[in-house]
Amino acid sequence: MEPAMQDGIAAPSSPPGDGRLADNIVFFARALRKAGLKIGPAAIADAIEAVDTIGIGSRDEFHASLSSIFVKRHEDLAVFDEAFRLFWRSRDLVQKMIAMMSPVAPDHREKEKPRPGELRAGDALLGERDDRRPQREAPDVEIDARFTTSGNELLRRMDFAQMSAAEIAAAKKELARLQLPLDSVRTRRFAPSHASAKVDPRATMRSALRTGGTLILPRYREPKEMQPPLVVLADISGSMSQYTRIFLHFLHVLTEKRRRVHTFLFGTRLTNVTRQMRHKDPDEALDECAAAVRDWSGGTRIGETLKEFNRLWARRVLGQGAIVLLITDGLEREGVELLQSEMDRLHRSCRRLIWLNPLLRFEGFEPRARGVRAMLPHVDEFRPVHNLLSLADLVSALSAGRAGAYDPRRFLAKL
């Protein structure tokens, strides 16, 4: 449904509280709710009242008044902007008629990649109207099963930033079904054993005391194995906002299925959200994380936040062969000298440092940014993290050794 607009804004002759504009705001809120935004009846009433109070001005003022009420989470801003552009567009019938009657040359240009939030907003606005919904190419089904591609496989390879609301919901279900490997490391502690590998003198003497020393049976022990701690440092700055929420769902799955998972979020400051991630309900856990973080979708200060982590948290959580997952694009906005020294310190404090960078989804990626060049020499693996397939590969790699395909030295050779 296209609302009555003049130059991109609803006609001022229609009263905001009663008329077509109020109905259009209600329809717009329903579309946003379909796209995944949490909007209730009270928010719709507040939006109508806000428009009635401030009046109809420019398109930017109208956008600001609605976004201040409907957008409750930073990651929903891209979806709101795209839905606002599609819903509150001007009805220029003259230009539409000219475009329909004019000859159209064949378009041989390469299709542009969908913008973040475009699919979710488009699906929500089109609703059940299949004639206007953009048709997605279905995978060809061949007789030979080796060359077929299922819809599930397409979902695993799809970029998180280009998913619709239904696809994001399906991706969350796939994340919940991840089977985490039972990786373990040998510790200095010992556990009772039935194998005659090493005699346990204390356990042997305690057993002999029970019979008064008349019967001495040897007891054995072996090195104890346990899962190493998993420490996650996730970037939530503005450049990572397209992936933040799906990454937090993945970290919630790790926390639920694995012991000793420590989660830290950083932008311009470091925030420990390990306790918030322990909630059973993922939505409640993510809401508490959003409430605890003050610099969501802000700037990036990777060097300063790593310095704070190394100074306050490294000795607490990086023991017993800990694995560190660093999720960031490496776009540092300050000097790289501090970043380089703190990355070196972090690398020396853990058993394995894995850098997950969504920029690796581009085939022609080159480490040209200063922050990326400063961080690469101090990581063990450099992996992409932009779809379900990359997350599944990461889960499998936690128990395996270092993979040569993700060796950062192949990027260092390009410097």
N, C-alpha and C positions, 0 to 999 in steps of 0.2 A: 504494500500500500504506500502510495506517495502522498505525503501531506501537502496541504496548500502552502506554497512558498512564493515569495517575491524576492528575487535576487539572492536566493539561498536562505531566506529567513521567512518564517510564517507571517502571514499578513497581520498587521497590527489591529485591523478592524475586528478581529475575532477575539473576544475576551479570554484571557488565559484560564480563568476559573470555570468558564462555561462556554463550550463551543468546540470547534474542530481542533484547536490547538491542544486543549486538555485531553481530548481523545487520542491525538497523535502522540502526546507524551506517554500515555498509558500503553499504546501499541509499541512505542519505542522501548519502554521498560520491559515489556514482555519479550521483545526480541533480545534484549541484553540478558535476560534471565535464561533464555534458551542457549545463548552463547556461553553460559557458565558463570555470569556475574551473580552475586548474592544480593538480590533486590527484593524487598518486601513491600507490602501496601503502604506502610508509613513513609518509605522513601519516595514512592510515587506522589503521595500527597504533598510531601515537602518540596518536591521538584515543581509541582504546579504552583504551590504557594510562592516559591522563590521567583519563578518567572513572572508571576502576578505582581510581586513586590518590586523587582528591579526593572520591569518593563522589557519591551523588545527593542534591543539596540542592534549592535553589529552581530555578525555571525560568531566572532570570537567570544563576545560577552555571553551569547546564548550557549556556546560550547562550554565555557568556563562554569556557568551556573549549573548545568546538568552534570558535568563531570565531578564537581565538588560534592554532589549528593550521591551519584550512582557508583562512582569508583571508590571502593573501599580498600583495594589491594593494588600495590604498585604494578604487579604483573598484568592487571586487567586494563591498564591504560591503553595499550596497543589495540586491544579488541574494541574498547569503547571508541577510540578515534576512527577506526575503520567502519564500525557500525554507524557512527554519526555521519561520516562522509556518504555512506550508501543510503541512509534513511532520510536525512534532511538535505536532500539535493533539490535544486531548482527544477521546475517543470517548464523548460523552454521548448514549447511545442513547435515553434517556427523552425528552430535549428534541427529538431528531430525530424520534421517533415522533409527539410532540405536534404538531410543526411540519408533519408530513406529513398528519395527519388534520384539522388545523384549517383552516377556510375562509380563503382568501387573497384579499384585496381586490386589484383591479387596480392595478398600480404605474404611475403616470403621471409619476413624477419623472424628471428629466433624468439620463441616465447619467453617472456620475462618470468622470473621466479616469483611466485606469490609472496606478497608482503606478510610480515608477522601479524597474525590475527585476522587476515583476510578471509580464510576459509571458514573459521568459526563464525565470524560476523555474517558472511554470505549465507551460510546454512541456516542461521537463526532468522535472518530477515526473509529468506525465501519460503521458509516453513515447509508446508506440504505441497507447494507448487512445483511439481517436477518439471513442468515445461520451461521454467526460468532457472532452474538449478543447473549449474555447470556440470556437464557430464564428464566423469573421470574415465580415463581409459582403463578398460578391464583387461586383465592379463589373458593372453592367448593360451588356450588349452590344446596341447598337442597330444598325439597318441603316445609318444615316447615320454615316460614320466620324468626322465632326466632333464628335459627341456621345459617342463611346465613351471609356472610360478603361481603360487597360491596367494590369496588376499592376505593371509597371515604373514607371508614372507614380505609382501609389499609394505605392510605396516612395520615390520622389523627394520626395514631399510629407510623408512621415511624420516625426514628431519623433524625434530620436535617442534621447531619454530613454524613449520608449515602445516601442522596437523589441525584438523577441525575439532570441535568440541567432542563429537562422538569418538573420534580417533584417539584423543587424549584419554578419554575414559577407558577405551580398550587398552591403551598402552599402560595405564595404571594397573589394570587387571593382569597384564602380562608381567609387570614388575613384581606383583604380589606372588606370582607362581615361580619366581626364580629359585633355582636350586643352588644354594651356596655350597662351595666345596669345603670339606673338612680339613683344611690345611693345618699343619701343626709344626712346632719347633721343639727341639730337645732343650730342656732346662737343666739347671744344676741340682734340682731337687730329685728325690727318688720316690718310687712307688713300689709296693709289694709285687713280687713276680713269682710265677711257678717254674720259670725256666732257671736252670742251674748256671746262670751267667756270672753272678757276683753274690757272695754271701753277705747277708745283713747281720753283723755281730750283735747289735742291740736287740733286734727282733728274735734272734736265736737264744740269747740269754734270758729274755723275758719269757719265752716259751719253756725253757728248761726250769725256771723257778717255779712254774706251776706244778711240776712233778717232783720238786725237791732235788733236782739235779740227777735223778736216776735215769732219765731219758733225755738225751740231747739230740734234737732233730734240727738240721740246718734250715734257716730261712733265707730267702733270696730277695734281691731287689734289682731294679733296673731304672735307668733315667726316665723321669717323668716327661711326657709330651703334652703340650697344651696349645690352644690356638693363640697366635700372637695378637697383641692389641692392634686395632685398626683405627688410625687417626685420620680424619677427613678435614681438610681446610678448603672451604667452598667460597668462591667469589660471588657476591650478590650485588655487584656494582651495576650501573646502568647498561654497560655493554654486554652483560650476561643476563639481563632481565628476561630474555626470551626462553631461557632454559632453567631459570631458578626453581620454579615450582615443581617441575618434573624431576629435577635432581633431588629436591628435598623428599619427594616420594620414594625415590631410590634409596636415599640414606635412611629413611624410616624403615624400609624393608631390611636393610643391613642391620640396623639396630635391633629389630625384632627377632631376627633369625641368628644373630651372631653375638657372642659375648664380648664385652670390653670394646665397644665402638664409641669413640669420642668424636663429636662433631663440633666444628668451629666455623662460624660464618664471618666474613670480613668484607669490608668495602673501604671506608676510611678508618675504621676501628675494628677490633676483634671482639667477637661475642661467642661465648660458650653456650651452646644450645643442646648439650648432651642430655640434660634432665628433661627438657621439653620433648625431645625425640623419643622418650621412653613411653609416651602415652600409647595405648593400644589403638585408638582411633587415629588414622592418619590426618584427617581434616583438623581434628582438635590439636594434634601435635604441630601442624603447620601454622595454625592460627596463633598458637602460643609462641612459636618462633618469630612470626611477624611482629607480635607485640613486644618481644624482647629485643629485637634489632631496631636501632634508631637510624641507621644509615642505609636503609634499603634503597636500591637503584640510585645510589649517589655516585660519588667519585671513587677513585681507586688509589690506594696507598699500600701496595703490596709489601714494599720494604719495611715500612713502619709496623705493619701488622705482624709480619714474620719476626721482627725484632721483639715485639711484645710476647708472641708465642714462645720464642726461644728463652726469653727471660723468666716468664711466669709459669709456663705449662710444660716445657720440654721434659724436665726431670720427673714430672708427675705421670706423664702418659706415654713416654717414648722408651719404656723399659721392655725387657724380655723379647727382643727382636721385633719391635713394632714396624708396621707398614704404614706409610703416609701416602694418602691420596690428595694431591693438590689440584683442585678444579678451578682453573682461571684461564683467561685468554692471554695473560702476560702483558697487557697494555698498561704499563706503569707510566704515571704522569709526572713523577718526580725523578730525581737523579737515580742512576742505576748502581752507584758505588755501594750504597747501603744494601740494596737488593742483592747484589752479588755476594757480599760477605755473609748476609743472613741465610741465603740459600746454601752456601757452603757449610755453614754451621748446622743447618737443619739436615743436610745430607749426611753429615758425619754422626748425627745423633740417632739415626734410625737405620734399620737393616735394609730397607728398600723404599725408594722415593719414586712414585709414579705420578707423572704430570698428565692430567687429562685436559685437553684443549679443544673446544668446539670448532676453532678455526681450521683444524686439520680436515674438516669435511670438504674443503676446497682442494682440488687436485693440484693446482699450481701454488700451493702455500710455500712461502719462503720466509725464513726468520729475519725479516728486515727491521722489525721494531727493536728498539734498544733493550726493552725489558725482556723480550724473548731471547735475545742473544746473550743477555747476562744470566738467564736462568738455565739455559740448555746444558752447559757443561756440568751442572750439579744435580742432574736427575738420572735415574737408572732406566726409565722407560718414558717415551713420549707418545701418548695414545690419543686418538679422537674420542669424543664423547658427545654425540649429537643424535643418536637413534638407539633403538632397542638392541640392534645387533652389536653395536660397540659396547653397550653395557653388559651384554651377555659374554662377550669376549673378555671384558675386564674381570667378571666374576670367575671365569675359567682360569684366568691368568694369576689369580690370587694364590692358588695352590701350586701352580706350575713355576718353573724357573723363568729367568729373563728371556724374553722373546727377541730374536735378532731383527725381526721385521719392524720393531718399535724402538730400535736403538737410536738414541738422540745423536749419535756421531754421524749418521747419514745426513742430518741437517747441518751439523757443524761443518761438514765439508763444503757447504755452499757459502759459508761466511767469507 
